[in-house]
Structures are given as structure tokens and as C-alpha cells.
């Protein structure tokens, strides 16, 4: 499918007085289109900081973050690529709206808007289709939103406000809001961190179905059950990439999640988890 994200020697420093703290320490990684990559690490390991650098939310001190093979709104035959190191803040913001979906641990839904209106908001900001580049008429936007809600169990809640939903329903609405513009990359920062086991299951089923339909996902978690849903695990420790586990080619992709989780636990124990 081609490489979507390339991170090289990515470094972020903070200072406490004269003491230097490397929160992201020369990280190198790649993500192919259609992958479901999980970043794991203990609390304070730098995994969320790494995600924020990739999203352009924070600035990095060294290295590069480059996106390629992006959905091209002008000519599908030409590769569209961007380098965050060469972009201004406004350009990054425009890029995030059109090519990136972001889901946080807190759902961040606007309380005074219905589920339908919350999901609609990114479409109002971009106002065109990420695949074709054509302006989407109101009915097309409405059909897309209702289609997503019907597909992922929110069709009965489209006119409700966030306060009327469970935590799991709110998170599913937040995920649909993040993918309604069909972004090239979906970034998830502990999306199940505030959910119980049943709600976590529903959210991960949603993410897995999106991935099976071609959505590239990069997800941060400390939950091994959640991580085992991914196709590749990147382990971060003290801001450094300390290991990588790919489930592809190991004969366990179609086996039970508990089998993948055991392989993952063995991998983590070898790294002091």
C-alpha cells in the first residue's frame, strides 16, 4: 500500500533549570497505509509526547515527520507529501483538518451540540470530500453521518446531547467525528482509558472495522488487551524506541485475541514491563 508516515531521529527536549530531559529521544519509525500500529510504554515513557509531535500539536527539536501517499484532492495519479518540519502552524492546522483524525482519552464533544452536530463539525470546517476534493452538498454530508451512526450503533442517538450518552457512546461519537472527513491517518491517545471492559470492547470493534476498511490507525495505550488488537506494537521507554513486535507472519492474526495477548506479554516482559 505504500508508506504513509516516516519519522526520523525525532527528538523533543524539556529543561528544568539547566537539566535536560529528553522526552522523545531520536525515535525512528514508519507506518504503512492500512496498518494498525500501537505505541506502548509505561506512564511517563514519552508515548503521548511522541503522538503529539506526529500530530504537529507540539514542535520537535530535531528530526523529521513526513507524510506521503496522501489522498490527493487534485490528481489521484500524483503523490502528495508533506513535511511538518517545513510547515507553518496554520498549514499544519489545515493539514490536520483534512488528512488527520485525532481521538483523545477525554471525548471532547461539544456539550451544546447533538451527536449529529458534533460529527458534522469537521465537515463544516473542510467542506469538501477528502477523496474527490469536491464540495459535499448538505444531503451528502447528512447521508455520510447517518450512515456512520447506523453502522456503529449510534443511529438512535443522533439527536441526543453528549450528557445523554454513556462514556462508550460518547467515545464512539468522538471517533466518528474524527473519521467523517476520511482522513489519511487516525491518531488515538488512550481512547479506552476511561471506559469499562464492555465499552472498551465496542470501541475497539469500531476501530478494527475502520482499519479493515482501509483506515490507517496509530494508537497509544498501556492496555495489553487493547494493544493486542493492533497489527504491530512499538515499545517506548524513556523516550526511546526499545522494541517492535509484528503479528504479521507469525500465524496468529486469525487466532483468538488471548493468544496474541500472550505473545505481547512475553514481548513486554523481556523489556521489563
Backbone as numpy.savetxt, mean C-alpha at the origin, in Angstrom:
# Nx Ny Nz CAx CAy CAz Cx Cy Cz
5.83 -8.93 -15.65 5.03 -7.71 -15.65 5.86 -6.45 -15.65
7.08 -6.54 -15.17 7.96 -5.40 -15.17 8.11 -4.77 -13.80
9.22 -4.12 -13.62 9.53 -3.49 -12.34 8.75 -2.19 -12.19
8.03 -2.06 -11.08 7.25 -0.86 -10.82 8.01 0.11 -9.91
8.63 -0.40 -8.86 9.31 0.43 -7.87 10.75 -0.03 -7.70
11.67 0.93 -7.72 13.07 0.63 -7.47 13.60 1.61 -6.43
14.08 1.07 -5.31 14.65 1.86 -4.22 16.13 1.52 -4.12
16.99 2.55 -4.17 18.43 2.33 -4.11 19.06 3.20 -3.03
19.78 2.53 -2.13 20.57 3.20 -1.08 19.75 4.25 -0.33
18.51 3.96 -0.07 17.62 4.94 0.55 18.01 5.14 2.02
18.21 6.40 2.39 18.71 6.72 3.73 17.98 7.93 4.29
17.60 7.82 5.57 16.97 8.93 6.28 17.61 9.06 7.66
18.05 10.27 7.99 18.70 10.53 9.28 17.89 11.51 10.11
17.91 11.26 11.41 17.42 12.25 12.37 18.55 12.52 13.35
18.50 13.69 13.95 19.54 14.06 14.90 18.92 14.42 16.25
19.53 13.92 17.31 19.21 14.31 18.68 20.45 14.97 19.24
20.45 16.31 19.20 21.68 17.03 19.51 22.69 16.77 18.42
23.82 16.21 18.80 24.85 15.86 17.81 24.81 14.38 17.44
23.93 13.62 18.10 23.85 12.17 17.84 23.04 11.90 16.58
23.60 11.12 15.68 22.93 10.77 14.43 22.14 9.48 14.60
20.93 9.47 14.10 20.07 8.28 14.15 19.63 7.94 12.74
20.10 6.81 12.26 19.74 6.34 10.92 18.45 5.53 11.02
17.33 6.14 10.70 16.06 5.41 10.79 15.83 4.54 9.56
16.37 4.93 8.42 16.40 4.09 7.23 17.83 4.12 6.71
18.44 2.95 6.64 19.89 2.86 6.46 20.25 2.15 5.15
20.39 2.93 4.08 20.86 2.43 2.79 20.08 1.18 2.33
18.78 1.32 2.25 17.91 0.21 1.86 17.84 0.11 0.34
17.94 -1.12 -0.16 17.77 -1.42 -1.58 16.65 -2.44 -1.74
15.69 -2.15 -2.57 14.60 -3.09 -2.81 13.90 -2.77 -4.12
13.20 -3.76 -4.65 12.42 -3.60 -5.86 11.05 -4.25 -5.67
10.06 -3.72 -6.37 8.73 -4.30 -6.36 8.26 -4.38 -7.81
7.87 -5.56 -8.24 7.35 -5.75 -9.60 5.85 -5.46 -9.64
5.38 -5.07 -10.80 3.94 -4.86 -10.98 3.20 -6.16 -10.66
2.14 -6.05 -9.88 1.33 -7.22 -9.53 1.77 -7.96 -8.30
2.88 -7.56 -7.68 3.35 -8.22 -6.47 2.55 -7.77 -5.24
2.61 -8.60 -4.20 2.09 -8.26 -2.88 3.26 -8.42 -1.91
3.95 -7.32 -1.64 5.16 -7.34 -0.84 4.84 -6.82 0.56
5.36 -7.51 1.57 5.14 -7.15 2.96 6.46 -6.74 3.60
6.45 -5.62 4.31 7.60 -5.18 5.09 7.32 -5.48 6.55
8.21 -6.27 7.16 8.06 -6.62 8.57 9.24 -6.11 9.37
9.02 -6.00 10.67 10.08 -5.58 11.57 9.48 -5.24 12.92
10.31 -5.26 13.95 9.84 -4.93 15.29 9.46 -3.46 15.36
8.78 -3.08 16.43 8.42 -1.68 16.63 9.68 -0.83 16.68
9.70 0.26 15.92 10.87 1.13 15.89 11.96 0.69 14.93
11.66 -0.31 14.10 12.69 -0.83 13.18 12.87 0.04 11.94
11.91 0.94 11.68 12.04 1.81 10.51 11.13 1.46 9.36
10.24 0.48 9.55 9.40 0.03 8.42 8.40 1.10 7.98
7.78 1.79 8.95 6.85 2.85 8.58 7.60 4.04 7.99
8.76 4.35 8.52 9.58 5.44 7.95 9.93 5.13 6.50
10.27 3.88 6.23 10.58 3.47 4.86 9.38 3.66 3.96
8.20 3.27 4.43 6.99 3.43 3.63 6.71 4.91 3.33
6.93 5.77 4.33 6.69 7.20 4.15 7.67 7.80 3.13
8.89 7.30 3.09 9.85 7.79 2.10 9.44 7.35 0.70
8.97 6.11 0.59 8.52 5.62 -0.71 7.31 6.40 -1.20
6.45 6.80 -0.26 5.25 7.56 -0.61 5.54 9.03 -0.87
6.74 9.49 -0.55 7.05 10.90 -0.71 6.47 11.77 0.38
5.99 11.16 1.46 5.46 11.92 2.59 6.60 12.59 3.34
7.72 11.88 3.47 8.95 12.43 4.07 10.04 12.49 3.01
10.99 13.40 3.19 12.13 13.50 2.28 13.26 12.61 2.76
13.99 12.05 1.81 15.14 11.22 2.17 16.43 12.01 2.00
17.48 11.56 2.69 18.77 12.25 2.65 19.69 11.72 1.55
19.59 10.44 1.26 20.40 9.82 0.21 19.56 8.79 -0.52
20.02 8.44 -1.73 19.39 7.37 -2.48 18.37 7.84 -3.50
17.65 6.88 -4.05 16.65 7.17 -5.07 15.39 6.34 -4.84
14.26 6.91 -5.20 12.98 6.20 -5.26 12.42 6.44 -6.64
12.37 5.40 -7.43 11.98 5.54 -8.84 10.84 4.60 -9.17
9.83 5.13 -9.85 8.69 4.35 -10.31 8.75 4.27 -11.83
8.50 3.10 -12.38 8.49 2.92 -13.83 7.34 2.00 -14.21
7.11 1.86 -15.51 6.00 1.05 -16.03 4.67 1.48 -15.44
4.52 2.78 -15.23 3.28 3.32 -14.68 2.19 3.33 -15.73
0.95 3.32 -15.28 -0.17 3.43 -16.21 -0.09 4.77 -16.91
-0.02 4.73 -18.23 0.19 5.95 -19.01 -1.14 6.49 -19.52
-1.43 7.72 -19.18 -2.71 8.30 -19.57 -2.67 8.92 -20.97
-1.51 9.01 -21.57 -1.39 9.63 -22.88 -1.18 8.61 -24.00
-0.26 7.72 -23.79 0.06 6.74 -24.82 0.53 5.47 -24.14
-0.29 4.44 -24.17 0.02 3.19 -23.47 1.27 2.51 -24.00
1.73 2.91 -25.17 2.91 2.26 -25.74 4.20 2.83 -25.17
4.11 3.96 -24.49 5.30 4.59 -23.93 5.38 4.35 -22.43
6.58 4.08 -21.95 6.77 3.91 -20.52 6.79 5.26 -19.83
6.04 5.36 -18.75 6.05 6.58 -17.95 6.78 6.29 -16.65
7.75 7.11 -16.31 8.56 6.88 -15.11 8.74 8.19 -14.37
8.87 8.09 -13.05 9.12 9.26 -12.23 10.21 8.95 -11.20
10.97 9.96 -10.85 12.03 9.86 -9.86 11.72 10.87 -8.76
11.39 10.39 -7.56 11.01 11.29 -6.47 12.12 12.27 -6.11
13.36 11.88 -6.34 14.47 12.76 -6.02 14.54 13.99 -6.91
13.82 13.97 -8.01 13.82 15.08 -8.97 12.49 15.83 -9.00
11.61 15.51 -8.07 10.27 16.10 -8.10 10.08 17.10 -6.96
9.34 18.14 -7.24 8.95 19.10 -6.22 7.77 18.56 -5.43
7.49 19.17 -4.27 6.43 18.67 -3.41 5.08 18.66 -4.12
4.79 19.69 -4.88 3.51 19.75 -5.58 3.41 18.62 -6.60
4.52 18.32 -7.29 4.52 17.24 -8.27 4.31 15.89 -7.58
4.90 15.72 -6.41 4.70 14.49 -5.66 3.24 14.33 -5.26
2.64 15.44 -4.85 1.24 15.40 -4.44 0.34 14.99 -5.59
0.60 15.54 -6.77 -0.18 15.18 -7.96 0.03 13.71 -8.29
1.25 13.25 -8.18 1.55 11.84 -8.46 0.81 10.92 -7.50
0.81 11.27 -6.21 0.11 10.44 -5.24 -1.38 10.34 -5.55
-1.97 11.45 -5.96 -3.41 11.44 -6.24 -3.75 10.52 -7.41
-2.87 10.46 -8.41 -3.20 9.71 -9.63 -2.64 8.30 -9.65
-1.51 8.06 -9.00 -0.82 6.78 -9.17 -0.60 6.00 -7.88
-1.02 6.54 -6.75 -0.71 5.90 -5.48 -1.94 5.94 -4.56
-2.23 4.80 -3.96 -3.24 4.75 -2.91 -2.54 4.49 -1.59
-3.00 5.13 -0.52 -2.37 4.98 0.79 -3.43 4.67 1.82
-3.20 3.61 2.60 -4.10 3.22 3.68 -3.31 3.21 4.98
-3.83 3.90 5.98 -3.16 3.99 7.28 -3.87 3.10 8.30
-3.25 2.95 9.47 -3.86 2.17 10.55 -5.17 2.82 10.98
-5.16 4.14 11.14 -6.40 4.87 11.37 -7.08 5.12 10.02
-8.38 4.88 9.95 -9.06 4.91 8.66 -9.08 6.29 8.01
-9.05 7.35 8.81 -8.98 8.72 8.29 -10.14 9.06 7.35
-11.29 8.47 7.58 -12.48 8.85 6.81 -12.99 10.19 7.33
-13.58 10.96 6.44 -14.13 12.26 6.84 -15.49 12.02 7.49
-15.64 12.36 8.76 -16.87 11.97 9.50 -18.15 12.56 8.97
-18.09 13.72 8.33 -19.30 14.39 7.84 -19.69 13.95 6.43
-18.93 13.01 5.85 -19.25 12.49 4.52 -19.72 11.04 4.63
-20.63 10.65 3.77 -21.07 9.26 3.73 -19.96 8.38 3.16
-20.18 7.07 3.22 -19.23 6.13 2.62 -19.06 6.44 1.14
-20.16 6.65 0.46 -20.11 6.98 -0.98 -19.30 8.25 -1.21
-19.53 9.28 -0.43 -18.84 10.56 -0.61 -17.36 10.45 -0.27
-17.03 9.65 0.75 -15.61 9.45 1.10 -14.87 8.76 -0.04
-15.49 7.74 -0.62 -14.84 7.01 -1.71 -14.76 7.88 -2.96
-15.74 8.72 -3.15 -15.79 9.60 -4.32 -14.71 10.68 -4.29
-14.28 11.09 -3.09 -13.41 12.25 -2.96 -12.16 12.19 -3.83
-11.38 11.10 -3.86 -10.20 11.07 -4.73 -10.54 11.24 -6.21
-11.70 10.77 -6.63 -12.10 10.91 -8.03 -12.39 12.37 -8.36
-12.89 13.10 -7.39 -13.15 14.52 -7.61 -11.85 15.30 -7.74
-10.80 14.83 -7.06 -9.51 15.52 -7.12 -8.79 15.26 -8.43
-8.94 14.06 -8.96 -8.25 13.70 -10.21 -9.16 13.93 -11.40
-10.42 13.50 -11.29 -11.45 13.74 -12.30 -11.17 13.09 -13.66
-10.27 12.11 -13.68 -10.08 11.37 -14.93 -9.71 9.94 -14.59
-9.82 9.07 -15.54 -9.52 7.66 -15.34 -8.03 7.42 -15.47
-7.44 6.72 -14.47 -5.99 6.51 -14.47 -5.52 5.62 -15.60
-6.41 4.84 -16.17 -6.02 3.96 -17.27 -6.15 4.67 -18.61
-7.31 5.27 -18.85 -7.53 5.88 -20.16 -7.14 7.34 -20.22
-7.13 8.02 -19.05 -6.84 9.44 -19.02 -8.03 10.30 -19.40
-9.16 9.69 -19.71 -10.34 10.45 -20.12 -11.13 10.90 -18.91
-11.78 12.03 -19.03 -12.64 12.52 -17.96 -13.78 11.53 -17.73
-14.00 11.20 -16.46 -15.07 10.27 -16.12 -16.35 11.03 -15.81
-17.40 10.80 -16.56 -18.67 11.46 -16.25 -19.22 10.97 -14.92
-20.12 11.75 -14.37 -20.65 11.47 -13.04 -21.21 10.05 -12.93
-21.96 9.59 -13.93 -22.55 8.26 -13.86 -21.49 7.18 -13.84
-20.40 7.37 -14.57 -19.31 6.39 -14.58 -18.64 6.31 -13.22
-18.46 7.46 -12.60 -17.86 7.48 -11.26 -18.79 6.77 -10.27
-20.09 7.07 -10.39 -21.07 6.44 -9.50 -21.09 4.93 -9.70
-21.06 4.47 -10.94 -21.08 3.04 -11.23 -19.84 2.35 -10.65
-18.68 3.01 -10.75 -17.46 2.40 -10.23 -17.53 2.26 -8.71
-18.00 3.29 -8.04 -18.08 3.25 -6.57 -19.07 2.19 -6.11
-20.27 2.17 -6.71 -21.26 1.18 -6.31 -20.79 -0.23 -6.66
-20.04 -0.37 -7.75 -19.50 -1.67 -8.11 -18.50 -2.18 -7.08
-17.61 -1.31 -6.62 -16.65 -1.69 -5.59 -17.34 -2.04 -4.29
-18.33 -1.24 -3.90 -19.04 -1.48 -2.64 -19.81 -2.80 -2.70
-20.42 -3.09 -3.83 -21.14 -4.34 -3.97 -20.20 -5.53 -3.92
-19.04 -5.37 -4.53 -18.07 -6.46 -4.60 -17.46 -6.78 -3.25
-17.34 -5.78 -2.38 -16.65 -5.98 -1.11 -17.54 -5.73 0.11
-18.83 -5.99 -0.04 -19.73 -6.06 1.09 -20.13 -4.76 1.74
-20.06 -3.66 1.01 -20.46 -2.38 1.58 -21.67 -1.77 0.87
-22.33 -2.56 0.02 -23.43 -2.00 -0.77 -24.57 -1.50 0.11
-24.74 -2.09 1.29 -25.83 -1.67 2.18 -25.43 -0.48 3.06
-24.18 -0.04 2.91 -23.68 1.00 3.81 -23.25 2.28 3.08
-23.53 2.37 1.79 -23.00 3.49 1.01 -23.51 4.85 1.48
-24.69 4.87 2.08 -25.26 6.15 2.51 -25.10 6.38 4.02
-24.33 5.52 4.66 -24.07 5.68 6.09 -22.85 6.55 6.31
-22.74 7.08 7.52 -21.57 7.86 7.91 -20.59 6.95 8.65
-19.30 7.31 8.68 -18.31 6.45 9.32 -18.67 6.02 10.74
-19.29 6.90 11.51 -19.64 6.57 12.90 -20.68 5.45 12.98
-21.34 5.16 11.87 -22.37 4.11 11.84 -21.80 2.76 11.40
-20.50 2.71 11.15 -19.85 1.49 10.67 -18.97 0.88 11.75
-18.72 -0.43 11.63 -17.73 -1.09 12.48 -16.33 -0.67 12.03
-15.35 -0.98 12.84 -13.96 -0.65 12.47 -13.54 -1.33 11.19
-13.95 -2.60 11.01 -13.60 -3.31 9.79 -14.26 -2.73 8.57
-15.52 -2.32 8.71 -16.23 -1.69 7.59 -15.59 -0.35 7.23
-15.19 0.41 8.24 -14.51 1.68 7.99 -13.21 1.45 7.22
-12.46 0.42 7.62 -11.18 0.18 6.95 -11.39 -0.29 5.52
-12.43 -1.09 5.29 -12.72 -1.51 3.91 -13.11 -0.29 3.06
-13.87 0.63 3.65 -14.22 1.85 2.92 -12.98 2.67 2.62
-12.04 2.73 3.57 -10.81 3.48 3.37 -9.97 2.85 2.26
-9.96 1.53 2.18 -9.21 0.85 1.13 -9.85 1.12 -0.23
-11.18 1.05 -0.29 -11.85 1.33 -1.57 -11.61 2.77 -2.00
-11.58 3.68 -1.05 -11.26 5.07 -1.38 -9.85 5.16 -1.98
-8.93 4.36 -1.48 -7.54 4.45 -1.94 -7.32 3.80 -3.30
-8.24 2.92 -3.74 -8.05 2.25 -5.03 -9.05 2.68 -6.08
-9.96 3.61 -5.74 -11.01 3.97 -6.68 -10.45 4.61 -7.95
-9.28 5.25 -7.86 -8.65 5.84 -9.04 -7.71 4.86 -9.76
-7.76 3.59 -9.35 -6.94 2.54 -9.97 -5.46 2.90 -9.96
-4.88 3.08 -8.77 -3.48 3.49 -8.67 -2.52 2.38 -9.11
-1.34 2.79 -9.49 -0.31 1.81 -9.85 0.16 1.04 -8.61
0.21 1.72 -7.45 0.73 1.11 -6.23 -0.17 1.46 -5.06
-0.50 0.45 -4.25 -1.25 0.64 -3.01 -0.31 0.42 -1.83
-0.16 1.44 -0.99 0.68 1.37 0.20 -0.21 1.24 1.42
0.07 0.26 2.27 -0.75 0.01 3.47 0.14 -0.01 4.70
-0.14 0.85 5.65 0.64 0.93 6.89 -0.18 0.38 8.04
0.10 -0.87 8.42 -0.61 -1.55 9.51 -2.14 -1.44 9.34
-2.68 -1.84 8.20 -4.11 -1.61 7.95 -5.04 -2.41 8.85
-4.51 -3.45 9.53 -5.35 -4.25 10.43 -4.96 -4.05 11.89
-4.13 -3.07 12.17 -3.59 -2.90 13.52 -4.65 -2.65 14.58
-5.78 -2.05 14.20 -6.83 -1.74 15.17 -8.03 -2.67 15.07
-7.90 -3.77 14.33 -9.04 -4.63 14.06 -8.94 -5.97 14.81
-10.10 -6.55 15.08 -10.10 -7.88 15.67 -9.85 -8.93 14.59
-9.81 -10.19 15.00 -9.43 -11.25 14.06 -10.41 -11.38 12.90
-11.71 -11.30 13.20 -12.71 -11.44 12.14 -12.64 -10.29 11.15
-12.47 -9.07 11.66 -12.38 -7.90 10.79 -11.09 -7.94 9.97
-10.01 -8.39 10.60 -8.73 -8.53 9.90 -8.87 -9.49 8.72
-9.58 -10.59 8.95 -9.78 -11.58 7.90 -10.48 -10.96 6.69
-11.52 -10.18 6.93 -12.26 -9.56 5.83 -11.42 -8.55 5.07
-10.64 -7.75 5.81 -9.78 -6.76 5.17 -8.71 -7.44 4.31
-8.12 -8.51 4.83 -7.08 -9.20 4.07 -7.66 -9.92 2.86
-8.88 -10.42 2.97 -9.53 -11.02 1.79 -9.73 -9.97 0.71
-10.10 -8.76 1.12 -10.26 -7.67 0.16 -8.93 -7.36 -0.53
-7.87 -7.22 0.26 -6.56 -6.91 -0.31 -6.07 -8.02 -1.23
-6.28 -9.27 -0.82 -5.86 -10.37 -1.67 -6.61 -10.41 -2.99
-7.90 -10.12 -2.95 -8.67 -10.10 -4.20 -8.21 -8.97 -5.10
-7.94 -7.80 -4.52 -7.40 -6.69 -5.31 -6.08 -7.09 -5.97
-5.23 -7.76 -5.20 -3.94 -8.19 -5.74 -4.11 -9.22 -6.85
-5.03 -10.16 -6.66 -5.26 -11.18 -7.68 -5.78 -10.57 -8.98
-6.37 -9.38 -8.86 -6.86 -8.68 -10.05 -5.86 -7.66 -10.57
-4.61 -7.75 -10.10 -3.54 -6.96 -10.68 -3.03 -5.80 -9.87
-3.63 -5.52 -8.70 -3.19 -4.39 -7.90 -1.87 -4.70 -7.19
-0.87 -3.87 -7.41 0.41 -4.00 -6.71 0.25 -3.44 -5.30
0.71 -4.21 -4.29 0.53 -3.81 -2.90 1.86 -3.89 -2.16
2.13 -2.86 -1.36 3.27 -2.85 -0.45 2.71 -2.56 0.93
2.81 -3.53 1.84 2.12 -3.47 3.12 3.09 -3.62 4.28
2.94 -2.78 5.29 3.73 -2.85 6.52 2.89 -3.50 7.61
3.46 -4.48 8.31 2.75 -5.12 9.41 3.74 -5.78 10.35
3.27 -6.05 11.58 4.04 -6.87 12.51 3.28 -8.17 12.80
2.14 -8.36 12.13 1.27 -9.51 12.34 1.65 -10.61 11.35
2.10 -11.76 11.86 2.56 -12.84 10.98 1.43 -13.42 10.15
0.21 -13.45 10.70 -0.93 -13.97 9.94 -1.23 -13.08 8.75
-1.10 -11.76 8.95 -1.30 -10.82 7.86 -0.16 -10.94 6.85
1.07 -11.00 7.35 2.23 -11.05 6.47 2.22 -12.29 5.59
1.71 -13.39 6.12 1.70 -14.65 5.36 0.77 -14.59 4.15
-0.05 -13.56 4.07 -0.91 -13.38 2.89 -0.13 -12.82 1.70
1.03 -12.26 1.94 1.83 -11.68 0.87 2.57 -12.72 0.06
3.18 -12.28 -1.02 3.97 -13.19 -1.85 5.47 -13.07 -1.56
5.86 -11.96 -0.89 7.27 -11.77 -0.55 7.37 -10.92 0.71
8.30 -11.30 1.57 8.50 -10.61 2.85 9.87 -9.95 2.85
9.90 -8.67 3.23 11.17 -7.95 3.44 11.27 -7.63 4.93
12.36 -8.07 5.55 12.53 -7.88 6.99 13.48 -6.71 7.25
13.00 -5.75 8.07 13.76 -4.55 8.40 14.15 -4.58 9.87
15.40 -4.28 10.16 15.87 -4.20 11.54 16.83 -3.02 11.67
16.54 -2.14 12.62 17.37 -0.94 12.84 17.58 -0.16 11.55
16.52 -0.07 10.76 16.57 0.71 9.52 17.22 0.03 8.35
17.73 -1.19 8.56 18.42 -1.91 7.49 17.59 -3.11 7.03
17.73 -3.43 5.77 17.10 -4.63 5.23 17.95 -5.83 5.61
17.38 -6.73 6.43 18.14 -7.83 7.00 17.72 -9.20 6.49
16.88 -9.24 5.50 16.50 -10.54 4.96 15.27 -10.43 4.08
15.08 -11.44 3.25 13.96 -11.45 2.31 13.50 -12.89 2.13
12.19 -13.07 2.12 11.59 -14.39 1.96 10.56 -14.32 0.85
10.71 -15.17 -0.15 9.73 -15.24 -1.24 9.02 -16.58 -1.17
7.70 -16.55 -1.22 6.93 -17.79 -1.22 6.85 -18.42 -2.60
7.16 -17.67 -3.63 7.12 -18.21 -4.99 8.18 -19.29 -5.15
7.81 -20.36 -5.83 8.77 -21.41 -6.14 9.05 -22.35 -4.99
8.33 -22.18 -3.84 8.56 -23.06 -2.71 7.45 -24.10 -2.56
6.51 -24.09 -3.51 5.46 -25.09 -3.48 4.42 -24.88 -2.40
4.34 -23.67 -1.82 3.39 -23.47 -0.73 2.40 -22.35 -1.03
2.44 -21.81 -2.23 1.52 -20.71 -2.55 0.06 -21.15 -2.43
-0.24 -22.41 -2.80 -1.61 -22.88 -2.77 -1.95 -23.63 -1.49
-1.01 -23.77 -0.59 -1.26 -24.48 0.65 -1.92 -23.57 1.66
-2.29 -24.14 2.79 -2.98 -23.39 3.83 -2.11 -22.25 4.34
-2.79 -21.18 4.77 -2.08 -20.01 5.29 -1.20 -20.38 6.48
-1.62 -21.37 7.27 -0.82 -21.75 8.44 0.52 -22.33 8.03
0.59 -22.99 6.86 1.86 -23.53 6.37 2.80 -22.38 5.99
2.25 -21.38 5.31 3.06 -20.22 4.96 3.50 -19.49 6.23
2.61 -19.42 7.20 2.95 -18.73 8.45 4.08 -19.44 9.17
4.10 -20.76 9.13 5.19 -21.50 9.79 6.53 -21.23 9.09
6.52 -21.23 7.77 7.73 -20.90 7.02 8.20 -19.50 7.39
7.25 -18.58 7.49 7.57 -17.20 7.87 8.14 -17.13 9.27
7.53 -17.86 10.22 8.03 -17.84 11.60 9.46 -18.37 11.68
9.76 -19.41 10.93 11.14 -19.93 10.90 12.11 -18.88 10.37
11.69 -18.18 9.33 12.50 -17.12 8.75 12.74 -16.00 9.78
11.70 -15.62 10.51 11.81 -14.54 11.49 12.66 -14.95 12.69
12.51 -16.18 13.14 13.30 -16.65 14.29 14.79 -16.64 13.98
15.14 -16.94 12.75 16.55 -16.90 12.35 17.13 -15.49 12.46
16.24 -14.49 12.49 16.68 -13.09 12.57 16.36 -12.46 13.92
16.13 -13.31 14.91 15.96 -12.83 16.27 14.59 -12.28 16.61
13.57 -12.65 15.82 12.20 -12.15 16.06 11.68 -12.63 17.42
